[in-house]
Amino acid sequence: MKDYILLLPIIFIFHDMEEIIGFGYFFKKNPDLFERFPKVMDAYRDFTTAGFALAVYEEFIPFFGVSLLAYYFPNEILYGLWFGIFLSLAAHLLVHIGHAIYIKRYIPCLATSLICLPVSIAIIYKCSKFMAFNAVTTTCIFEAFVLMIANLKFAHILMHKFNRKIK
């Protein structure tokens, strides 16, 4: 399992670089999306690349931190947290693919989602063979998944506050 641990932050940053680089240009070229899909696009109304990069950096901290801890101090709790975070990344990639299908356009995160999802599924499958799915690890997996959803919401709040300050 240790062979796969550090792939989590690498896959995350590979994917999110496409988002950081592409979303600003994409939103300028597709202003109609804000009117066509107000609920989905509301999170990006005051978008700036700097604010989005800050949100990505904040999200990266648990991806990298838990991966480092699990790599250097392997135990079932850290493996469970790592596995839950990896599951949240795979879900995140699926959501992006769903968004592209829903709006019927390429979005700057689709290419890396399509590349990273099969790799992520393979890693999840391989690592699940090494996991001891007992009450402790299952709880850690669930908690990490829920915490990553909460962290995503926090990252968006941080992004919006930052964007309002710099505008």
N, CA, C and O of each residue as an XYZ file, in Angstrom:
668
protein
N       0.841     -1.199      0.000
C       0.000      0.000      0.000
C       0.877      1.251      0.000
O       0.519      2.271     -0.589
N       2.010      1.164      0.655
C       2.900      2.324      0.764
C       3.319      2.840     -0.621
O       3.594      4.029     -0.783
N       3.364      1.958     -1.603
C       3.737      2.357     -2.964
C       2.738      3.335     -3.587
O       3.091      4.075     -4.506
N       1.514      3.346     -3.104
C       0.458      4.163     -3.703
C       0.151      5.449     -2.923
O      -0.492      6.355     -3.453
N       0.601      5.528     -1.690
C       0.212      6.619     -0.783
C       0.475      7.997     -1.390
O      -0.411      8.852     -1.382
N       1.669      8.221     -1.909
C       2.021      9.563     -2.388
C       1.428      9.900     -3.749
O       1.581     11.023     -4.231
N       0.755      8.939     -4.372
C       0.075      9.238     -5.636
C      -1.161     10.114     -5.429
O      -1.590     10.812     -6.347
N      -1.729     10.077     -4.233
C      -2.910     10.908     -3.957
C      -2.627     12.394     -4.167
O      -3.339     13.027     -4.946
N      -1.626     12.981     -3.515
C      -1.396     14.412     -3.762
C      -0.914     14.703     -5.184
O      -1.169     15.786     -5.711
N      -0.224     13.756     -5.805
C       0.234     13.970     -7.181
C      -0.959     14.033     -8.129
O      -1.032     14.926     -8.972
N      -1.888     13.099     -8.000
C      -3.085     13.094     -8.853
C      -3.921     14.342     -8.591
O      -4.419     14.972     -9.524
N      -4.072     14.693     -7.315
C      -4.841     15.890     -6.973
C      -4.260     17.127     -7.656
O      -4.995     17.881     -8.295
N      -2.962     17.341     -7.530
C      -2.367     18.567     -8.055
C      -2.352     18.545     -9.587
O      -2.539     19.588    -10.213
N      -2.135     17.386    -10.197
C      -2.189     17.266    -11.657
C      -3.563     17.705    -12.158
O      -3.667     18.475    -13.113
N      -4.604     17.215    -11.513
C      -5.967     17.561    -11.905
C      -6.272     19.040    -11.649
O      -6.811     19.727    -12.517
N      -5.929     19.516    -10.475
C      -6.300     20.884    -10.119
C      -5.502     21.945    -10.875
O      -5.950     23.086    -10.985
N      -4.330     21.587    -11.395
C      -3.597     22.548    -12.233
C      -4.403     22.883    -13.485
O      -4.414     24.033    -13.924
N      -5.077     21.888    -14.064
C      -5.924     22.155    -15.229
C      -7.033     23.134    -14.860
O      -7.360     24.027    -15.642
N      -7.604     22.973    -13.688
C      -8.651     23.883    -13.242
C      -8.108     25.295    -13.035
O      -8.696     26.264    -13.515
N      -6.991     25.412    -12.324
C      -6.419     26.733    -12.053
C      -6.076     27.455    -13.352
O      -6.376     28.639    -13.507
N      -5.457     26.753    -14.270
C      -5.030     27.360    -15.527
C      -6.216     27.697    -16.419
O      -6.206     28.733    -17.084
N      -7.232     26.851    -16.448
C      -8.274     26.990    -17.453
C      -9.550     27.707    -17.090
O     -10.209     28.248    -17.977
N      -9.933     27.738    -15.817
C     -11.263     28.251    -15.483
C     -11.451     29.743    -15.767
O     -12.518     30.136    -16.238
N     -10.464     30.574    -15.501
C     -10.622     32.010    -15.747
C     -10.968     32.293    -17.200
O     -11.913     33.028    -17.486
N     -10.214     31.718    -18.108
C     -10.457     31.889    -19.536
C     -11.808     31.282    -19.927
O     -12.563     31.873    -20.699
N     -12.099     30.108    -19.390
C     -13.347     29.417    -19.701
C     -14.566     30.253    -19.309
O     -15.516     30.363    -20.084
N     -14.545     30.840    -18.116
C     -15.678     31.643    -17.659
C     -15.845     32.906    -18.499
O     -16.972     33.333    -18.752
N     -14.748     33.504    -18.929
C     -14.835     34.695    -19.797
C     -15.414     34.345    -21.160
O     -16.156     35.139    -21.737
N     -15.087     33.172    -21.679
C     -15.565     32.756    -23.003
C     -16.969     32.146    -22.971
O     -17.586     31.965    -24.021
N     -17.472     31.832    -21.793
C     -18.780     31.181    -21.665
C     -19.662     31.875    -20.636
O     -20.126     31.225    -19.700
N     -19.910     33.182    -20.781
C     -20.720     33.888    -19.771
C     -22.169     33.402    -19.726
O     -22.854     33.589    -18.721
N     -22.636     32.780    -20.807
C     -24.007     32.277    -20.851
C     -24.273     31.202    -19.797
O     -25.417     31.000    -19.391
N     -23.227     30.519    -19.358
C     -23.408     29.445    -18.380
C     -23.944     29.960    -17.050
O     -24.659     29.245    -16.348
N     -23.600     31.201    -16.701
C     -24.069     31.767    -15.434
C     -25.586     31.980    -15.445
O     -26.225     31.921    -14.394
N     -26.157     32.223    -16.609
C     -27.618     32.384    -16.718
C     -28.302     31.047    -16.938
O     -29.390     30.814    -16.411
N     -27.680     30.167    -17.706
C     -28.277     28.863    -18.008
C     -28.271     27.913    -16.815
O     -29.198     27.121    -16.642
N     -27.223     27.993    -15.991
C     -27.065     27.070    -14.870
C     -26.727     27.837    -13.591
O     -25.638     27.675    -13.039
N     -27.650     28.665    -13.124
C     -27.321     29.544    -11.989
C     -26.937     28.795    -10.710
O     -26.070     29.263     -9.974
N     -27.551     27.657    -10.429
C     -27.220     26.929     -9.196
C     -25.803     26.366     -9.242
O     -25.062     26.457     -8.263
N     -25.433     25.794    -10.368
C     -24.095     25.221    -10.511
C     -23.050     26.329    -10.557
O     -21.990     26.214     -9.942
N     -23.349     27.397    -11.283
C     -22.357     28.440    -11.532
C     -22.279     29.479    -10.423
O     -21.358     30.296    -10.411
N     -23.217     29.465     -9.502
C     -23.224     30.472     -8.444
C     -21.923     30.456     -7.636
O     -21.481     31.498     -7.152
N     -21.322     29.300     -7.491
C     -20.070     29.176     -6.736
C     -18.906     29.893     -7.415
O     -17.856     30.090     -6.803
N     -19.087     30.283     -8.679
C     -17.993     30.888     -9.441
C     -18.296     32.311     -9.908
O     -17.589     32.829    -10.772
N     -19.318     32.951     -9.364
C     -19.707     34.303     -9.805
C     -18.596     35.330     -9.648
O     -18.379     36.144    -10.545
N     -17.904     35.305     -8.549
C     -16.846     36.289     -8.319
C     -15.461     35.673     -8.527
O     -14.512     36.024     -7.826
N     -15.349     34.779     -9.465
C     -14.139     33.998     -9.701
C     -12.921     34.875    -10.018
O     -12.991     35.806    -10.819
N     -11.812     34.546     -9.366
C     -10.493     35.045     -9.770
C      -9.544     33.843     -9.716
O      -9.727     32.931     -8.910
N      -8.555     33.858    -10.563
C      -7.591     32.763    -10.568
C      -6.844     32.701     -9.241
O      -6.585     31.617     -8.719
N      -6.499     33.871     -8.695
C      -5.784     33.897     -7.415
C      -6.639     33.304     -6.291
O      -6.134     32.528     -5.479
N      -7.903     33.653     -6.236
C      -8.796     33.105     -5.215
C      -8.979     31.610     -5.366
O      -9.002     30.870     -4.383
N      -9.108     31.176     -6.606
C      -9.272     29.743     -6.853
C      -8.004     28.989     -6.477
O      -8.076     27.903     -5.903
N      -6.837     29.559     -6.796
C      -5.567     28.925     -6.437
C      -5.438     28.808     -4.921
O      -4.924     27.809     -4.416
N      -5.900     29.821     -4.197
C      -5.889     29.768     -2.730
C      -6.767     28.615     -2.234
O      -6.373     27.875     -1.334
N      -7.947     28.467     -2.820
C      -8.848     27.378     -2.427
C      -8.209     26.015     -2.716
O      -8.310     25.095     -1.904
N      -7.559     25.889     -3.863
C      -6.893     24.632     -4.217
C      -5.758     24.350     -3.231
O      -5.574     23.213     -2.796
N      -5.007     25.382     -2.888
C      -3.918     25.211     -1.920
C      -4.465     24.733     -0.573
O      -3.899     23.835      0.050
N      -5.555     25.332     -0.137
C      -6.164     24.927      1.133
C      -6.627     23.468      1.061
O      -6.455     22.716      2.020
N      -7.206     23.073     -0.057
C      -7.654     21.688     -0.218
C      -6.472     20.719     -0.256
O      -6.579     19.579      0.197
N      -5.348     21.182     -0.797
C      -4.162     20.336     -0.944
C      -3.572     19.931      0.410
O      -2.984     18.857      0.535
N      -3.727     20.776      1.408
C      -3.108     20.532      2.714
C      -3.515     19.171      3.299
O      -2.626     18.405      3.671
N      -4.807     18.827      3.403
C      -5.120     17.488      3.937
C      -4.703     16.355      2.993
O      -4.325     15.278      3.455
N      -4.768     16.584      1.678
C      -4.335     15.549      0.730
C      -2.862     15.210      0.977
O      -2.488     14.041      1.080
N      -2.046     16.246      1.069
C      -0.611     16.058      1.248
C      -0.281     15.637      2.678
O       0.522     14.729      2.893
N      -0.896     16.293      3.646
C      -0.599     16.005      5.044
C      -0.919     14.575      5.436
O      -0.085     13.885      6.023
N      -2.117     14.134      5.117
C      -2.502     12.764      5.477
C      -1.656     11.753      4.706
O      -1.289     10.708      5.244
N      -1.349     12.063      3.454
C      -0.506     11.147      2.670
C       0.884     11.009      3.288
O       1.405      9.901      3.411
N       1.481     12.131      3.674
C       2.803     12.072      4.316
C       2.756     11.297      5.627
O       3.614     10.456      5.896
N       1.754     11.590      6.428
C       1.627     10.875      7.704
C       1.444      9.366      7.479
O       2.074      8.557      8.160
N       0.591      8.995      6.536
C       0.343      7.574      6.260
C       1.584      6.902      5.682
O       1.817      5.716      5.913
N       2.369      7.652      4.939
C       3.589      7.100      4.349
C       4.642      6.843      5.426
O       5.249      5.773      5.456
N       4.861      7.814      6.306
C       5.922      7.696      7.308
C       5.501      7.000      8.606
O       6.342      6.464      9.327
N       4.210      7.011      8.897
C       3.713      6.383     10.124
C       2.524      5.472      9.790
O       1.408      5.728     10.243
N       2.748      4.426      9.011
C       1.634      3.585      8.560
C       0.893      2.923      9.720
O       1.482      2.269     10.582
N      -0.419      3.123      9.700
C      -1.291      2.448     10.662
C      -2.702      2.475     10.103
O      -2.983      3.203      9.151
N      -3.582      1.693     10.684
C      -4.931      1.542     10.107
C      -5.737      2.834     10.147
O      -6.577      3.048      9.273
N      -5.513      3.693     11.119
C      -6.251      4.958     11.188
C      -5.844      5.869     10.035
O      -6.698      6.402      9.327
N      -4.547      6.045      9.851
C      -4.080      6.908      8.750
C      -4.407      6.307      7.394
O      -4.747      7.037      6.462
N      -4.309      4.994      7.267
C      -4.707      4.356      6.007
C      -6.193      4.573      5.730
O      -6.590      4.821      4.591
N      -7.006      4.478      6.776
C      -8.443      4.718      6.600
C      -8.729      6.150      6.183
O      -9.545      6.388      5.292
N      -8.061      7.111      6.824
C      -8.239      8.519      6.443
C      -7.775      8.747      5.005
O      -8.455      9.412      4.223
N      -6.620      8.194      4.668
C      -6.083      8.328      3.305
C      -7.053      7.735      2.275
O      -7.319      8.336      1.234
N      -7.568      6.555      2.588
C      -8.496      5.881      1.669
C      -9.766      6.715      1.478
O     -10.258      6.847      0.358
N     -10.290      7.271      2.560
C     -11.481      8.119      2.464
C     -11.224      9.365      1.636
O     -12.078      9.785      0.855
N     -10.045      9.959      1.804
C      -9.701     11.138      0.997
C      -9.562     10.752     -0.467
O     -10.001     11.489     -1.350
N      -8.950      9.597     -0.730
C      -8.824      9.154     -2.124
C     -10.199      8.905     -2.742
O     -10.426      9.234     -3.906
N     -11.106      8.329     -1.972
C     -12.475      8.136     -2.466
C     -13.137      9.474     -2.777
O     -13.865      9.593     -3.763
N     -12.885     10.485     -1.935
C     -13.470     11.807     -2.187
C     -12.887     12.424     -3.465
O     -13.598     13.111     -4.198
N     -11.606     12.183     -3.734
C     -11.007     12.673     -4.981
C     -11.654     11.995     -6.185
O     -11.971     12.660     -7.171
N     -11.850     10.694     -6.116
C     -12.494      9.976     -7.218
C     -13.922     10.483     -7.433
O     -14.364     10.633     -8.572
N     -14.639     10.745     -6.345
C     -15.995     11.299     -6.463
C     -15.949     12.686     -7.108
O     -16.795     13.019     -7.938
N     -14.965     13.484     -6.723
C     -14.763     14.823     -7.289
C     -14.558     14.740     -8.810
O     -15.112     15.544     -9.558
N     -13.765     13.771     -9.258
C     -13.530     13.581    -10.692
C     -14.824     13.193    -11.399
O     -15.104     13.678    -12.495
N     -15.612     12.324    -10.778
C     -16.911     11.925    -11.354
C     -17.861     13.117    -11.471
O     -18.585     13.244    -12.459
N     -17.856     13.978    -10.471
C     -18.723     15.169    -10.502
C     -18.343     16.056    -11.691
O     -19.221     16.569    -12.385
N     -17.048     16.238    -11.929
C     -16.619     17.057    -13.067
C     -17.079     16.451    -14.396
O     -17.528     17.174    -15.285
N     -16.969     15.159    -14.527
C     -17.431     14.494    -15.747
C     -18.937     14.707    -15.890
O     -19.428     14.975    -16.987
N     -19.660     14.589    -14.789
C     -21.103     14.847    -14.799
C     -21.430     16.278    -15.190
O     -22.375     16.512    -15.944
N     -20.654     17.248    -14.682
C     -20.875     18.652    -15.056
C     -20.705     18.859    -16.554
O     -21.515     19.540    -17.183
N     -19.663     18.279    -17.127
C     -19.424     18.437    -18.571
C     -20.573     17.832    -19.381
O     -21.000     18.403    -20.385
N     -21.061     16.693    -18.945
C     -22.200     16.059    -19.630
C     -23.443     16.931    -19.471
O     -24.190     17.133    -20.428
N     -23.662     17.445    -18.269
C     -24.847     18.263    -17.978
C     -24.877     19.546    -18.803
O     -25.925     19.902    -19.343
N     -23.752     20.244    -18.909
C     -23.750     21.501    -19.666
C     -23.425     21.293    -21.145
O     -23.476     22.232    -21.940
N     -23.091     20.056    -21.502
C     -22.818     19.684    -22.895
C     -21.668     20.488    -23.499
O     -21.728     20.926    -24.648
N     -20.603     20.671    -22.683
C     -19.403     21.385    -23.115
C     -18.192     20.828    -22.420
O     -18.266     20.228    -21.348
N     -17.057     21.055    -23.083
C     -15.792     20.776    -22.410
C     -15.609     21.794    -21.303
O     -15.863     22.983    -21.496
N     -15.176     21.336    -20.157
C     -14.830     22.251    -19.069
C     -13.386     21.962    -18.658
O     -12.926     20.824    -18.752
N     -12.672     22.997    -18.204
C     -11.271     22.803    -17.847
C     -11.109     22.004    -16.562
O     -10.866     22.566    -15.494
N     -11.239     20.767    -16.670
C     -11.010     19.776    -15.622
C     -11.441     18.421    -16.167
O     -11.228     17.387    -15.534
N     -12.048     18.441    -17.346
C     -12.546     17.204    -17.940
C     -11.405     16.302    -18.397
O     -11.433     15.097    -18.149
N     -10.407     16.869    -19.059
C      -9.311     16.039    -19.576
C      -8.615     15.287    -18.448
O      -8.418     14.075    -18.529
N      -8.242     16.015    -17.394
C      -7.547     15.333    -16.297
C      -8.494     14.437    -15.499
O      -8.049     13.451    -14.911
N      -9.774     14.754    -15.466
C     -10.728     13.847    -14.813
C     -10.785     12.517    -15.554
O     -10.798     11.450    -14.940
N     -10.818     12.595    -16.881
C     -10.871     11.372    -17.690
C      -9.574     10.569    -17.598
O      -9.588      9.341    -17.680
N      -8.462     11.267    -17.430
C      -7.175     10.577    -17.269
C      -7.047      9.994    -15.861
O      -6.644      8.843    -15.691
N      -7.392     10.792    -14.863
C      -7.146     10.414    -13.466
C      -8.164      9.432    -12.898
O      -7.829      8.662    -11.997
N      -9.398      9.436    -13.397
C     -10.411      8.560    -12.813
C     -10.055      7.081    -12.946
O     -10.107      6.365    -11.946
N      -9.696      6.591    -14.138
C      -9.338      5.162    -14.216
C      -8.118      4.809    -13.349
O      -8.072      3.744    -12.731
N      -7.144      5.707    -13.313
C      -5.959      5.486    -12.473
C      -6.378      5.437    -11.002
O      -5.934      4.566    -10.255
N      -7.229      6.369    -10.594
C      -7.697      6.419     -9.209
C      -8.483      5.171     -8.838
O      -8.314      4.626     -7.748
N      -9.333      4.725     -9.734
C     -10.108      3.507     -9.473
C      -9.172      2.309     -9.309
O      -9.376      1.475     -8.428
N      -8.148      2.225    -10.156
C      -7.181      1.122    -10.052
C      -6.439      1.185     -8.716
O      -6.228      0.153     -8.078
N      -6.044      2.379     -8.293
C      -5.341      2.528     -7.010
C      -6.267      2.166     -5.852
O      -5.862      1.460     -4.928
N      -7.501      2.644     -5.901
C      -8.471      2.315     -4.851
C      -8.677      0.803     -4.781
O      -8.707      0.223     -3.696
N      -8.817      0.177     -5.938
C      -9.006     -1.278     -5.975
C      -7.800     -2.008     -5.384
O      -7.960     -2.897     -4.549
N      -6.592     -1.633     -5.817
C      -5.382     -2.299     -5.315
C      -5.214     -2.089     -3.812
O      -4.875     -3.018     -3.080
N      -5.454     -0.860     -3.362
C      -5.276     -0.564     -1.934
C      -6.353     -1.215     -1.079
O      -6.110     -1.533      0.085
N      -7.537     -1.415     -1.641
C      -8.606     -2.052     -0.864
C      -8.225     -3.483     -0.491
O      -8.740     -4.026      0.487
N      -7.329     -4.097     -1.262
C      -6.867     -5.460     -0.936
C      -5.977     -5.466      0.307
O      -5.884     -6.475      1.006
N      -5.326     -4.334      0.576
C      -4.429     -4.240      1.725
C      -5.122     -3.718      2.981
O      -4.587     -3.821      4.084
N      -6.318     -3.158      2.802
C      -7.030     -2.538      3.915
C      -7.699     -3.594      4.790
O      -8.207     -4.603      4.302
N      -7.684     -3.337      6.070
C      -8.447     -4.160      7.008
C      -9.743     -3.387      7.266
O      -9.750     -2.423      8.031
N     -10.816     -3.800      6.642
C     -12.088     -3.078      6.766
C     -12.797     -3.497      8.046
O     -13.732     -4.297      8.037
N     -12.321     -2.931      9.139
C     -12.950     -3.170     10.435
C     -13.658     -1.882     10.859
O     -13.748     -0.929     10.084
N     -14.151     -1.864     12.077
C     -14.910     -0.691     12.545
C     -14.053      0.575     12.552
O     -14.548      1.655     12.228
N     -12.788      0.455     12.912
C     -11.913      1.627     12.986
C     -11.659      2.206     11.599
O     -11.868      3.398     11.374
N     -11.209      1.368     10.674
C     -10.885      1.894      9.340
C     -12.139      2.368      8.612
O     -12.104      3.390      7.928
N     -13.222      1.654      8.747
C     -14.464      2.057      8.076
C     -14.931      3.413      8.600
O     -15.372      4.261      7.824
N     -14.836      3.618      9.903
C     -15.195      4.918     10.482
C     -14.276      6.008      9.967
O     -14.735      7.097      9.623
N     -12.980      5.726      9.911
C     -12.015      6.714      9.401
C     -12.280      7.048      7.939
O     -12.195      8.211      7.543
N     -12.599      6.044      7.140
C     -12.907      6.276      5.723
C     -14.121      7.194      5.604
O     -14.090      8.183      4.873
N     -15.182      6.864      6.321
C     -16.401      7.675      6.278
C     -16.135      9.095      6.765
O     -16.561     10.060      6.130
N     -15.435      9.226      7.884
C     -15.148     10.558      8.439
C     -14.297     11.388      7.487
O     -14.549     12.581      7.315
N     -13.294     10.774      6.868
C     -12.437     11.506      5.932
C     -13.244     11.983      4.730
O     -13.060     13.108      4.265
N     -14.132     11.136      4.229
C     -14.963     11.510      3.082
C     -15.851     12.702      3.433
O     -15.942     13.662      2.668
N     -16.500     12.637      4.583
C     -17.375     13.723      5.034
C     -16.565     14.999      5.297
O     -16.990     16.096      4.933
N     -15.400     14.848      5.929
C     -14.554     16.014      6.195
C     -14.062     16.662      4.905
O     -13.907     17.882      4.854
N     -13.815     15.876      3.870
C     -13.372     16.464      2.598
C     -14.509     17.236      1.927
O     -14.254     18.231      1.249
N     -15.742     16.803      2.101
C     -16.882     17.568      1.586
C     -16.971     18.892      2.341
O     -17.161     19.948      1.737
N     -16.833     18.830      3.651
C     -16.850     20.062      4.460
C     -15.668     20.955      4.098
O     -15.806     22.177      4.041
N     -14.518     20.355      3.855
C     -13.337     21.130      3.487
C     -13.526     21.820      2.135
O     -13.063     22.944      1.938
N     -14.197     21.154      1.218
C     -14.479     21.774     -0.088
C     -15.360     23.002      0.102
O     -15.123     24.037     -0.520
N     -16.363     22.896      0.946
C     -17.225     24.048      1.232
C     -16.413     25.173      1.881
O     -16.587     26.342      1.538
N     -15.529     24.819      2.817
C     -14.674     25.819      3.456
C     -13.755     26.478      2.437
O     -13.559     27.692      2.483
N     -13.192     25.706      1.522
C     -12.309     26.254      0.487
C     -13.060     27.255     -0.391
O     -12.506     28.283     -0.777
N     -14.319     26.954     -0.704
C     -15.128     27.885     -1.504
C     -15.414     29.168     -0.723
O     -15.379     30.258     -1.293
N     -15.693     29.048      0.560
C     -15.908     30.239      1.397
C     -14.633     31.079      1.424
O     -14.686     32.299      1.269
N     -13.511     30.438      1.617
C     -12.224     31.123      1.623
C     -11.980     31.838      0.300
O     -11.544     32.989      0.277
N     -12.265     31.145     -0.804
C     -12.094     31.724     -2.130
C     -12.955     32.970     -2.294
O     -12.471     33.993     -2.777
N     -14.219     32.901     -1.902
C     -15.126     34.044     -2.052
C     -14.672     35.230     -1.200
O     -14.691     36.369     -1.666
N     -14.268     34.972      0.036
C     -13.783     36.066      0.893
C     -12.545     36.712      0.295
O     -12.438     37.938      0.270
N     -11.629     35.921     -0.177
C     -10.417     36.428     -0.797
C     -10.757     37.241     -2.051
O     -10.227     38.333     -2.256
N     -11.643     36.696     -2.880
C     -12.018     37.377     -4.125
C     -12.664     38.745     -3.853
O     -12.408     39.708     -4.577
N     -13.497     38.828     -2.813
C     -14.128     40.095     -2.477
C     -13.091     41.129     -2.003
O     -13.232     42.324     -2.263
N     -12.063     40.658     -1.313
C     -11.017     41.568     -0.821
C     -10.173     42.127     -1.947
O      -9.753     43.282     -1.883
N      -9.914     41.335     -2.982
C      -9.020     41.806     -4.045
C      -9.745     42.530     -5.169
O      -9.101     43.132     -6.028
N     -11.069     42.484     -5.180
C     -11.826     43.163     -6.253
C     -12.123     44.589     -5.871
O     -12.749     45.317     -6.642
